[in-house]
């Protein structure tokens, strides 16, 4: 028989193991619950923090960062046909599904139909290519990437003429939207929306479409606050998703005294303050990174609150400074930005 001392040691060891398991479970559970969601009009739930993957075209990097993002707690992955990384992302997600790390229903996947698939009959073809690359039967959100239509079947993502200007097609955005509606009704996407659309372009679709855009993904950061566009979207129950939330790590922005002061007050980084400012505006934010420490930093913004004064101070930094201008498409009939400033 075991001595009393040995029994006590065994019991203590068992209790320690149970405690560790319980702590790990609680940490995982709390991390999963700390990210707020926004409900789209059709009832689909979108996590308010996601991982942007633009310009992550190296296979090893793409797979690594997706795995690390899921490990940290991200459940929202944003990609696009034009990003040329859907196959890598899809392969990594399949690996995670196969190993029961997560289930398909646990992760929200967004993709975007590119400018060379804007004819009504081409939209389905373009979205099918994305689904095949991702290895999915359905995405959670499909967006029209830009309102501009480019010449199809040239073999180029951005076909251009001898002057470097885009080879355009004059396709009404409503025709493209009809293709998106078809994809939605076929079950290729749980929800549909647009990206880089201005107010008048949204109005055109709302007026003519059977299905209202559920999302508009646009560039938003403290130097481009987009209040009129965001207000219009919210008034029409269109969820706003912000890309380039820290203006591609613009160092002038990062050194703004008001942002540094607010960050110091809350013991946070400037990037965290900016993303909190977006989240408190009821905007979904999809910061892009290839570094795990940034994944964690961007995720850790739900333990503090900005005051109304701080929110106004950050919004007061607006300069109508736009990073994504797509200037070689400026002659396209559906170019969404003002020219020459391309600032609104």
PyMOL commands that set and color helices and strands:
alter all, ss='L'
color gray80, all
select helices_A, chain A and resi 4-33+59-72+81-83+86-98+104-106+115-117+120-134+173-185+199-208+227-235+251-254+257-266+270-280+292-299+308-315+327-329
alter helices_A, ss='H'
color red, helices_A
select strands_A, chain A and resi 37-39+45-47+51-52+76-78+108-113+141-144+149-150+168-169+192-195+215-219+239-243+284-285
alter strands_A, ss='S'
color yellow, strands_A
deselect
rebuild
show_as cartoon
